[in-house]
Amino acid sequence: MFKHWALSALLGILLGLGGVHAIGQATCVSFTSSLSSFPVVSNNRATPILLSEDEWPGVQRAASDFASDIERVTGVKPSALNYTAGQTPNIGTTAIIIGTLGQSSLIDGIVNRTNLDVSTIEGQWEAFLTREVTDPLPGVSNAYIMIGADKRGTIYALYDHSEQFGVSPWYWWADVPTTHNAEIYVASSGCAHGTPTVQYRGIFLNDEQPALQNWAMVMYTNGTGAALTGSPFNHYFYTALFELILRMKGNYLWPAMWASAFGVDDTQNQPLADYYGIVMGTSHEEPMMRSIPVEWDLFGVGPWDYSVNAQNIYDFWVVGAERAKPYENMFTVGMRGDGDEPLAGGTNIALLEEIVADQRQILTNTYPTVNVSTIPQMWCLYKEVLGYYEDGMTVPEDVALMWTDDNYGNVERYPTVEERNRTGGAGVYYHYDYVGSPRNYKWITSSQVAKTYEQMSLAVARNATRIWIVNVGDLKPYEMQTEFFLAYGWDSSIWNMDNLDSYIVSWAVREFDLPASDAQEVANIIAYVTRFNARCKPELLNSTTYSLYNYREAETVLAQWEAVNASATRIRDQLTSDMQAAYFELVYHPVQATYTLANMWISAGYNNLRASQVIVSANDYGVEVESLFEQDYELEVEYHTILDGKWDHMMDQTHVMYYYWQQPQGNTMPFISWIQSQKLALTGAMRILLENSQGAWPGDNQYDCAQGYSCPNPTVYLDSYVPAGNRYFVVGAGGPNTFSYTATSNATWLNLNNTDNYVSLSAPEQRVYASVEWSQVSDVQYALISFNATVEDQSEMSFTVTFIATNNIVPSGYVGFVEGDGVVSIEAAKAARNTSVDGVTWTNIPNYGRTVSGVTPWPRGGADQNYSIGTGPSIEYDFYTFDAYNDTNVTVTAYLSPSLNALGPDRPLAIALQMDSDDPQVSYFIPNAAPGSLPDAWNQWVSESIVTVPMTFYAPPGAHTLTVYMIEPAVVVQKLVVDCGGLLPSYLGPPESIFMNGTA
């Protein structure tokens, strides 16, 4: 009983403005004149730009980008002039005037001269306002003033307008064409933005080999890299990245680390970061602005062990602090072992406290006139480091605590109420890319925007808003997800569950100039691609991930991919040539690449299954696997050759046939089997397969019955509420002999299709569907289906299957889900009733999870409200059953997102289920683990992207209501499955049951 998730009014405004391409922020740009607008470009004339000579250099640089962006859009470039106080600018009567409060004498003078009210931004972090003012300067009658409260506030004002003009932040990094307009106007009332939600919003380039490093080596060096490290990540690379981060309204960067050292590779890296306006940091394992392991390997003396080598390590850190002193930084404190490992010698809290104390002494010595508590510092509670904190390590009050996810997008801990008053604040380190157990995932986008929103909204609610950083690996192909992470940190108030989908729609409009309907289709494509890849990371796929025989799961997954591919292809085919590269990088390649991979693995599964069933179609599937394996590489080559090889190597990442967590050294084709197609099966040419079975008839097969040999002919069951509505049989070729077959039934109520056809080496499988005229069936009725084959050069063959039809009846007017195939499967969003308590309601998260969506109590709120069993917000599901274990018991399995006990070990996640009016049952489904570690089953849960929680209830045949109660916040329910005795193994669970709406 959830409301319709229509696009928000925000999207309507954005699309209605016709050409305005900003995402989320208030818009103040148009392309036609009005009485309340100011001309940026009009009648082929660009209004000149004025800045003060004493303005921040980074603002001067961004203003140059701003002028170039105007030229990109209109073909007319405005002049940009430095203004000297006391002079009358010879520019005409209008100007765009840019500057920073307290830094620009030009802006400060105008504020005083015009009495402009800047109280809304004065003293605020990264805030800005723009508006038209009259008589700002002698000779200038009207000007559009763009004022930042600080350096980045001014820069963001410029890039905010550039985006609205039609220049995507990804104009270079994803080749998004600029939207052209002859004229640009801005509203006289201007645009404004206050302090961002999150103070430091950044990205981490990590696990950057082989793709990003190989690409940068070609793009930015002569192939040799830096003198000491061989790294290609020089200032040419980083300045392009700095601009991108600022255009996305980020401000913070952890640089590439594994084979590079930001401060050593290029001596211009650090000063240019500061010049651009980027706050530099280092990763969770790299204290005091020094690269680990690269710099220590180059310059360190002795072991990386503070207990035995403190002085050398201390001196090493001093160099890092001194080198960073002139620039804006966030210092990482604490220490991990070499190579992103735990400290040597195990947990030693006293030693760690000594380390932090020494690091702060270094900062005190480096900045002798500054109180150390005001120097931005961060301690990242990653893996075992969280254990040190939980075990009692004292962290200085002013040091920001950066909580982390589990590397798979599930945050391990948020600050509790008691931890939210720390002066240093708190933050989150999040992952879109990871190297480690259970499996690396570095190749393709596999993170859902809805999942990011769900987890990071908890960070907002719990005041973890000092620092957000996301591991983006090679940056590409995580473009859209990266921008969303930063955009949500920039202003979390804009986005909610009602309009979350509009983010991707607006993104598609901006990037591809699509009309609203096609933009929505692109949003659907992105939602499906990330859903499919998130429910099982591509690196974790294998040939039996999806069931090849139960619930038609594998073929349904392939059909879904085929539909997404068709949709993506349709959009591609209507785009202009200048849009093709961007669309390929951002949408089409992720679809093609992962569809190819999924198809290859599923085909390998069918190959091996058919080989075990002795059907020569196994060979066709083998050929398909080989073809898809080559296609996988061809897509990589296509990516590397677009735009004359601009992105060569960016898809170097291996991704096929992992043997353990680490990446394979090369892609290896999945294992396939071959059948001797010219040799006849022992039992003859005709092979019969059944839906929901691995078996094969006639002859022996270990899955034909428990004994595995001398098994009777099979029996097939169908009831009136099976979602598919029919059963299928496969008639297959057991050798080279062509045969014709007929399929007949002795019952008039049983309908068969494809009853008369040929099977041969060129067409080795035929599928026969059996359906029932339920109006002719009372209760339970039996029929026989005969398959008869006329075989070339062989005797005729005949095989009989028993078919049992059960016509289950629900009461007239019943509303609810109905058991079919011995199960009831319900998507959690399909609740019958939804009861709020204290303003908290189970709410749908659109495009979330493995199948349809997820529901969670909302709002979470900062108070972390919880409830005793049976008293909290609830959702109810009505269903009807016919069968049960012993006619009384059913097992209800809740499919839950693998969230963690992020409120601490004394607040474990919990869910309560109630059957009818019986007492609710509760499960604390995530066991607490030792501090700094994860539960034993965690690798399985994140591999499958689900936690299944079963409970057994008394539920005799008839109508029932299942109630789900909130106990703790942050539980996400995706699906509910009631097993009445017929549940079969599958990855995603049975398909949704038939819903009766009270009509015949």
N, C-alpha and C positions, 0 to 999 in steps of 0.2 A: 504494500500500500504506500508506495513512494510516489512523489509528484513527478510529472513529466519533466525531464531534464532538457528543457529548451535552452538555446543559446541566450546569453544574458543581453540586457539592454546595451551593455558595453559593446558587444560585437555588432549590434545593429547600428550603433553610432559610428563605429569604425568603418563598417562597410558602406554605410549611407553617405559618408563624406567623399566617396569617389576619388580614390587615389591617395588618400592619407594612409600611410603604411605603418604608423606607430603601433606598437603592441602594448596595450594596457594603460599607458599614461594618458592624461588628459591631452586633447589635441588642440592646437591653436594655429594650424596651418591650413590654408586653402589655396586653390589655384585659379580663383576668380575674385575680382575686386568686389568690395562692399564698402558701405559707409563707415564700418567699424574695423577696417583692416589697414595694414601698413604694407607698402610694397617692398618685397625683397628683390624681385626682378619684375619689371613691367615695361612694356613697349621696348623690349630689347635693351633695357638699361638696368644694370645692377646697382643697388644702393651701396655706397662705399662703406667699408668697415673701419672703425677707429678703435685703437687700443692705446693704452698709456705705455710710455717707454719703460716704466718701472713695474709693469705687469710681470707675473710669474712667467718664466721662459716656457714652461709646459703649456700655459694658456696661449701664449703667442703661437706655439707650434700647432695646437689644436685649432686656433683661429685660421691658420693656413689651410688645414684640412677642411674647415667649414667653408672657406671660400672655394676650394676645389670641389666640394660637394655641390655647391650651388651651380658651379660650371657643369658638373656631371649631369645635373638635372635639366638645366636650361640652355647650356651652350654659351652662357655669358658669365664671365668671371668678375666678381667685384674686386675693386682695388682694396688693399688692406694697408692702412697707414698708422704709424705711430704718432700719437698726439703729444705735443709739448705744451705744458701749462702756460697760459698767457697768450698763446697764439690763436689766431682765427683760422680754422682749417679751411682750405680752399677746395671744398668738396661739393658745394651746392647746399641746398636747404634741408636735406634729409641725410640720415646716417644710421647705421647699426653700430651701437657702442657697446663694447664688451669689456668686462673687467671684474675684479675681485674686491670685495669690501675689505678695507684696511690694508690693501696692497697696491691697488691702482689709485694713483692720485687723481686720475681722470674721473673714475667712478665716484670716489669720495667727494670730489668737488661738485659733481652733478647732483648727488644726493643732497648736499647742503644747499645748492642753488635752487633746486626744484622742490625741496621739502618732500622728496620721495620717501614714502613709508617702507622701510626695509626691516621693520621689527619682526616680521614673520620668519626671517632667515638669519638675522644678525646673531652671530655666535653659534649657529647651528652647524653640525657636521655635514658637509657635502650638499647643503641645500642651495636652491637657486630660485630666482624669479625673473620674469621678463615682462615688459610692457612698453607701450608707447608713451613718451613724455613730450611735452612741448617746451621749446626754448631751453634745451639743456646746455647749449653753448652759444657764444656769440656767432651769429650768422647761420646757425642751425635751428630751424623752426620746429622740426619734428624728428624724433629719433626713437628707434626701437632699442631699448636698453636690455642687455643680457647680463645679469649680475649673479655671481656666485658668492656664497658665504665664505668659501675658502677656495683653494686652487681647483680641487676636483669638482666642487659645485659649479664653477664656471665652465669647466670642460664638459661636464654632463649636460649643461644647458645647451652647449653647442651641438653635441652629438645627438641629444634628444631631438633638436630641430632637424638635423640632417636626416635622421631616420624618418621623420614626418615628411620631409621633402621628397623622399623616395630612395635614399641610399641605405641599403641594408648593412648592418654591422658585418655581414659575411660577404661584402662585395668582392673582397680579394680571397678570403680563406675558403669560400665555397662558390665563387664565381657568379654570384647573384647579380643580374643586370640591374642597372639603375633605371628607375621609372622616370621617363622624360615628361616634362611639362614646360611650356614656353614661359609661363609666368608663375611666380610664387608670392603669396601674401601671408602675413601673420596677423592674427587677431590683435587689435589694439590692447585688449585686456591681457594678452600674453599667456604664458604658461608658468607654472610654479611647482616646486616639489620640496617638501621638507626633509628632515633628517631620515635617511634610509632605515629600514627595519633592522638590518644587520650592519654593524660598523665596518667590519673587514669581510669582503666577499671575494673569494678567489678560486683559482684552479691550481691543480697540481699535475704537471707533466711527469708521468711515471711509467715504468715498464716500457720505456720508449724505444726499446729494441725489439724487432729489427726495423719496424716500419718508419717511425718518425726520424730516427737517426739516419737510416739509409737515404730517406727523402731529403733531409736537410743537408746531407753530405753532397748530394748532387746539386741542390738548389743554391746553397750558400757558400760552398767552398770549392777549391780546385781538386777535391778528393783526398786531401791530406788532413784536414781538420786542424785543431789547435796544436801548438808545438808540444806541450807537455802531456796532453790527454788524448789528442786525436779527435776531440769532440767537434762536431760541426755547429754547435749551438753558440754562434757568435752574435754580435750586436745587430747584424742585419736580420737574423732570425728573430731575435727577441724584440726589436722595435716594431716589427710587423705584428708580433703577438701582443705587445703592450697596447698598441692602438686598438686591436680587436677587443681586449679586455675592457678598455675604457668605453668603447662604443656599446658594449653590453652592460655598462654601469657597474663593472667590477673594479676592484682597486688593489688586489692582493695576489701574489704569485709565489708558489713553491716551484723552483725551476727543475728541469731534468737533472737527474742525479747519478744514475748508475754507471755511466761512462763519461761523465762530464763534471765540471766544477764551475759554477756560474761566475765566481769572482776570479777565476784563474784562466778560463778558456779565452776570455776577451776582456781586457782591462776597461773597456768602455761599457760593459754590461751593467755594472752597478751604477755609475753616474747617469747613464741614459735611462735606467728605470726610474730614478729619482726625477730626472728632467721631464720624463713623460708624465709622472704622477703615480707611479705604481709603487705600492708598499711591498718590499721584498721580505720573504721569510725563507725558511728551510723546513724540510719535512720533519716528521715526528722523530726521526732517528738522527737528525743532523743538528746538534746544538751549536749555538753561538755563531750562526751565519758562516759555518764552514761545511763543505761537502764531505760526507762520509758515504762510501769508503774512499773516494778518489783522492781527496786532498790529504787524508791521513796516509794513504799509501805513498803519496809523493813526498810529503813533508814531515810525517809523524816519526817519532823516535820511540822504539820499544812497543810493547803490546798496548792494545786499546783496552786497558783495564785500569780503572782509577785506583783500585786498591793496591796496586803495585807500581803504578807509573803516573802518579798524580801530577808531578811537576811538569813533565813533558806534555801531558794532555792540557794542563792549565795554560802553559805557554802557547800551545797550539790555539786554544780558544782566545787568548789575548789578541792574537793576530786577526782573528775573525772579527772581534769587536772593534778593534782599531780601524780595520779596513772598511767596516760598515758605518763608522761614526758620522761621516758627512751626510748620510742619506737617511731616508725614512724607512724604518724596518720594524718588524715584529720578531723579537728574538725567541727562538725555541730554546727552552731550558730542559734540564734533566739529561738522561743518557740511556741509550740502549747499547746492546752489544754490536760488534762489527758485523756488517752485512745484514742489517735489519733483523737481528737475533736478540734474544734475551741477554741481559748482562752476564758476563762470566762470573761463576761462583754463586749464582742464584740470587734470591731476594735478600737484599741487605738495605733495610730502610735507613739505618743510620748513615751508611755510605751515600745513599741517594740524597739525603738531606744535606750532607756535607757538600756534595757535588753542586746542588742548587745554591747553597750559601756561597760557595767559591765563585760560581758563575755570576751571582749578583755583586760580589765584590769586584769582579772584573768590570762589570758595567759601572759600578761606582767609581772605579779608577779611571775608566775611559771617559765618563761624562762627569767630571768633578764638580760642576756647578749645577747639576741636575739631581733631583731626588730620585733615587732608583725606583721608587714605587710608581713614578710617572712614566718610566720607560716601558713601552709595550712589550710584554713577555707572555709566552704561552707554553703550557706543559700539556703535551698530547697524551691522553690516557689510552694508548693503543696496546691491545693484547695484554701481555703480562704487566704492563705499566699500570693498567687499571687495578690490577691486583695489589700493587704496592700502595695505591691510594686507599683501596678498600681495607687493607691491612693496617692502615693508620699513619701512613706517611703524611707529615705536615707540609703543606704547600703554602708559601706566602700568600697573604690575602689578595695582593694586587696582581698576582699571576693568573692569567686566564686559564681556566680548565677547558681543554678541548676534548669533549666526549667523542667517541667514534662509533661507527657502525661495525657490523661483523664481517665487513668486506663484501657482503652481498646485499647491502642496502637496508639492513635492519639495525637501527641504533641500539647499542648495548645499554646505555644509561643516559638519562637526562638529569639535570640538577634537581634534587629534591627541594622542597620548600625551604628547608634550612640552608641549602647551598646557594640559594638564589640571591642572597644579599652580599655576596663577595664583591669587593670593589673591582677586581679584575674581570668579573663576568665569566661567561661560559660560551662555548661554541660547539660545532660539530664538524668532524672529518668524515666525508661521505665518499662512496665509491661508485663510479660507472665502469671501472676497469680494475682488474685484480690479478695478481700472480700468487698462487698458493692453493692450499687444499680447500675444498675438494677438487677444484679444477680451475686453471686459469680461464679468464674470459677477457680477451683483448681484441677480438677480431671485428666485431660488428655491434651495432647498437642492440642492447638487450635490457634496457631499463625503462620502466613505464613512468611517464610524467605523473600519473595518478599516484603511483607508489612513492615517488619523491615528494609529492605534495603531502601525502598522508604522514610520512615520517617527519618532514621538516616543519609541518604545521604543529607537530608536538614540540619541536624545538622552540618555535615562536611562543606557544602557550606556556612553556616552562622557562622562558627568559634565557634560553641558550642562543643569544643573538649578538655576542661580541665578535665572533669569528665563524664564518662558514667557509670550508674549502672542499672541493670535490676533485677526486682523482679521475682525470679524463684521459689517462693513458696517452695515446698519440694525438688527442684532440679530435681528429677526424677518425671515425665517422659518428661522433657524439655531438654534432653541432647543435641541433635543436634542444636536446636535453641539457647541454651545458648552459645554453642561454636561459632556459627556464629556471635552472638552479639559481643563477645570478639575478634574474628578474624577480624571482620570489623573495630573495634576500634583499633586493632593492626596495620592494614595497609589497609586503605580504598582505596588506589590507585590500589590495585590488582583487586577489584571487580567492575563490571559494568553490565549494563543490558544485554550485549552480552554474558557474561560468568557466570552470576549468577547461572544458572542451573548447571553449572559444579561444583559448590561448593558441592552440595548434591551428585552428581555423584562421585566426589573424596572422599567424606566422606564414601560412600558405598563401594568403592574400599578398602579404608583403614580399615574399620571395618570388612568387610566380605570376603576380598580377591576375589571379584567377577570380572569376565571379564567385558569389557566395556558395552556390550549389557545388561547384567543383572544389572550392576550398574545403567545404565540409567533407567531400569525398577524400581529399588528401588527408584530412584529419583522421578519417576512418582508416585509411591505409596505414598511417603511422601508428594508430592505436592497435591495429591487428598485428603489424610486424613486431612491435615491442611486446605485445601480449604473448605471441607465439614464441618469441625468443626469451622472454622472461620466465615462462612456465617451465622451460627446460633450456638452459643456455646452449647455444649451438655446439659448444665444445663438449657438452655432456650428452649430446644425442648419441644414440646407438641404434642398431637395427631392430631392437625390440622395445624401445622406449614406449611407443604407442602400440597397443594391442593390434595384432595383425588379423585377429579372428573374432574377438569379443566386441560387441557394440559397434561394429564397423568403425572402430576408432581411427585406425591408421588411414583408411580411405577418406574418412571425414576430415581429418587433419589435412590431407593432401587436397581435398576439394576446397577447403578454406583457403589454402595457399593459392590454388589455381584462380579462385575468385579475386583475391587480392592482387595477384599478378595481372589479371585481365583489367582490373580497375586501374592499376598503376600504368599499364600500357595505354589504356584509353586516354588518360590525362596526358601522357607523354606525347602521343601522336597528334594532339591538338595544340601543343605549345610551339611557339616560334623557335627558330633555330638558335637565337641568342639565349634562350632559356634551357636548352637541352643539357648543357654541362652541369648547371646547378641542379637541375631536377635529377639527373643521373646520380650525382654525388649524394644528394640529401634524401631522395626518395627511391628512385628506381633501382639503384645498385643494391641497397639493403634488401629490397623485395626479391630481386632476381637471385642474389647470392644466397640468401637463407632459404628461399624456395628450392633452389637447386640442391642445397645441402640436405634439406629435409627429404626431398624426393629421392635423393641418392641413398640415404640411410633406410628409408622405408622400402625402397626397391631391393636393397640388400637383404632386408628382413624377409620380404616375399620370396626372394631367390632361395634363401636357406630353408624357408618353410616348404616351398614347393619341391625342393630337392628331397626333403625328408618325406614328402607325400608322394614322391615318384611321379611328378608331372613335368613334362618337358618345358612348360612355360617358365620353369626355373631358369632356363638358358636365356629366354627373352628378358627376364628381369636382370640377369647378369650382364647382358649387352647394355641394358638401360643404365646400370650402375657405371659401367665403363664410360658410356657417353656422358653421363652427368659429371663424372670425375674430371673428364676433359673440359666440360663446360665450366666447371668451377674455376679452372685455371684461365679459360678464355675470358671470363668476367674480370678476373684479376688483371689480365693484360689490357682489357678495354679500359679499366679504370686508369691504368698506368699510361695509356696513350692518348687520352682525351686532352685537348688543348695543347697539342704538341708535346705531351709528356710532362706537363706541369706537376702532376701528382705521382710521377714515377716512384715506385717503391712504397707508396702509402698503404698498399694492401699486401705487403710482404708477409704479414702475420700468418703463420701456419695454423690450421684449424681442423684438420681431418685426421682422425685416428689417434686420439690421446691414449696413452697406456697408463699414465698416472697423472698427478696434478700438473706436472710441468709440460710446457708446449712440446709437441714433437719437433724434431729437427727438420722434418720435411713432411709434406702431406702424403698420406698413404691411403690408397683406395680401400674401402671396407672389404672384408672377406666375403668372397662369393664362392658358390659351388657350381659345378657343371654336371649335367646328366648326359649319359651316353644316349643321344637322341635316336640313334639307329638301333638300339637294343630295346626290345619290348619288355614291359614290366612283367613280372612273373605271373601276375593274375590276369593279364590281358591288356587291351588297348584302352578301355574305358576306366577312368578314375572318378570317384564321386567324393566331393568334399561338402561339409556342412558348415553353415554359419555357427559361430560360437564354439568351434571345435578345432583342435589341431590334427584330428584324426584324418584318415583317408581309407576309402573302401573301394573294392573288396581287398581282402588279404589282411595280413597282420600289420598293425601299427601300434606303437606303445600308447597312443592316445585314444584308441578305439574303445577301450574299456580298461578297467583297473588291472585286469590280468595281462593285457597287452597282446594276447594271441587267442585264437579261436573265439573271437568276440561275435556276438549276435549282430544282425543288421541293426542300424541305428534307429532311434526314435527322436522325432523333432516335435517341439511344443510351441504353440502360439496361442496367446490369449488376446482378448479383445482390446486391451489397453497397452499393448507393446507400442512404444513410440514410433518405430519404423513402419508398423502396420503390416509387415509381411516377413517371410523368411526366404533366404536364398540358398541355392545349391550350386556348386560348381561342377560342371561336367568337363573333365580334363583329359588330355592325351597322355597315355602311359607309354608312349613309344612313337615310332615313325608311321604307324598305320593310320591312314585316314579312316574315319567312320562317321556314319550318320546316326543320329540318336532321335528317339522320341521320348517324351515325358508325358505320362498319363496318370490319371487319378480315378479311383473307383467311387468318388463322392461328388455329387453335383454341386455341393456348397464350397468345394475347394477349386480355386482358380489358379491355373499355371500359365505363365507366359514363356515365350521362346521354347515352345514344346517340340520343335522339329527343326534340327539344324545340323551342321557339320562341324567336326573337330579334326584338326590336322596340325602339322608342324607350323604352318603359317597362321593358324588360328587355334592355339592349343587350349584355350579355355572358353567355355560358354557358361553364362550364368542364367539359372532358371529361378524365377521368383514365384513363391506360393502365397496366395492371399485367400481370405475367407469371406464368404457372404454371411455375415453374422446374423442377418435376419432369418437364415435357414438353420442356424445352429442353436440347439437348446442344451444348456449346461455343458457337458463334455461329450465330444463325438470323435470317433476315430476314422482314419482313412489310410489308404495305402497309395504311395506314389511309386510307379514303376518306371525305371529308366532302361530302355532297350536300345542296344547298339547293333548296327550292321557294319561289320568291319571288313575292310579289304583283306583278302587272303587269310581270313580268320573266321572261326565260328562266331555266331551271334552271341552277344552278351546281354544279361538281364540282371538288374539289381533293384531291390525293393526297400523303401524307407517307410516306416510307420509315422503317420502325422496325427498328432492329437491337438484338437482345437478346444479351448475352454472359453465359453462365452460368459464372462463375468458381468454382473449387472450392478450398477449403483442406483440408489433410490432416485426417483424422479425429482428434479430440481436441485440436486446436490451441487454445491460449489466447492471446489478444491481439487487437489492433485489426486490421481488415482494410481494404485499399484498396477504395474505391468512388468512381466518377466520376473516377478518375485521381488521387486524393489519399488521404492518411491524415491525419486530424485528431484530435488527442489533447489533452484538457484536462490540464494539468500535474499536477493532483491525482490523476490516475488511474495512478500509477506501478505497475509490476509488482514492483519491488524497491527497497529504500531502504537504503543502506549508510552508517553513521555512521563518522566519523573524529574521534578526540579528543573524543568526546561531542557533536560537532556533527552535526546531522541535517537534511536537507531536510524542511521542515515546512509543512503546509497553513495558509494564512491564510484562514479562512472568510469568505465574503461579500466577497471582495476582487476588484477588477479588473473587466474588461469582460464576462466571460461566466459563469464559475463561481467561480473562486477563484485564488489564486496560491500558489506554493511558494517558500520561501526558506530558506537555511541558518539554523539556530537551535540554541542561542542565539547571538546575535551576540557578546555579551561585550565587555568593555572593552579586551581585548587586540588586537582587530582581527586575529585570526588569518587568514592566507591560505595558499594551497597552490600548489605548482608544478603544471603541467598533468598531469592524470591521477592525482593522488595524494590529492585532497580528497574530502569526502563526495560521494556520487553517488546518482542515481536512474536507474532503467532502465525503458524502455518497449519492449514487444514488439509487433511489427506484421508484417503479411504483405502483400507486393505482387505484382501480376501484370504490370504494365507499368512501363517506365522509359524515360528518354531514351536512345535508342540501345541499349535493353535493358540498360543498365549503370548509368546515373547518375540520381540523384534530387537534388532541392534540398530541404533541411530548413530551415524557417524557424522560429526561436524568437521567440515573441511575449513581449517583456519589458516590465516597467513602466519608465517613463521616469525612473529614478533618476539621480542625478548622482554625479560623482566626489567624494563628500563626505569622503573621507579625504585629499584633496589631490591635486595633479596627478601626484605620483609613485606614486599608488595608484589607477590608473584601473579602473573596473569591468570585469569580464571574465567570460566564460563559455566553457566547453569542451564540445564535442559529439564523441561517438565513435560511429561506425557499426561494429557488430560488434567485431571485434578489430583493426580498422585503427587507425592512430595518431590520437589526438584532434586536432581542429582548435580553435583558440582565436580568439575575437574580443574585442578591447577596443572595445566597441561605443559608448561615449560618448567622443568626442574631447575632449581638453582645449581650452579656449578661453582667450583672453586674460584675465588676472586681472580679475575684476569683470564679466565678460560671460558669455554662454551660447553653446553650440555653434550653428553656423549653422542646423542642422536642428531646433533646439529648438522653434520655434513649431509646426512640423508634428507633432512628437512629443507635445507637450502638447495640441494640438488633437485629436489622435486618441487620446490617452491610452495610447499604445503605442509601443514601438520594435521594429521587425522586424529580425531578424538572420539573413540567409540564409547557408547553407553548402552546398557541393556534395559529394556522396559517391558512391563506387562502391557500388551496391546492386542486383545483378541480381535478377530476380523470385524470390520465395521469402520465407522467414522471416528476420527481422532483429531486432536489439536496438539501440536508440538509448540511449546513456548520456549523461547530463548531469552534468558535474563542477563543483563549486565551485572557484573560484580566489580571488576576492575576496568578502568578506561583503556583504550588503545587495542582492544581485541577486534580483529577483523574477521568476519564470517563470510566465506565465499559460497558454500554449498552445504546442503544437508541431505544425507542419503539414509533411507530407512530400509534395512535389509530384512525382508520377510522370508528369507531362505533361498533367494535366487541370485544373490550378488555374485558377479563374475570379476576376475582380475582385470584391471585396466589402469591406465595412467591418470586419466582425468575423471574417472568415475563414470557411472552410467549416464546416458543422456537424460535431459529433463523429461519428467513424466508428463503424461497427458493431463491437461487442466480442464475440468468441467466447470462451465460458467452458469449452470442451472438451466440451460436450454437443451433440448434434444439434439 
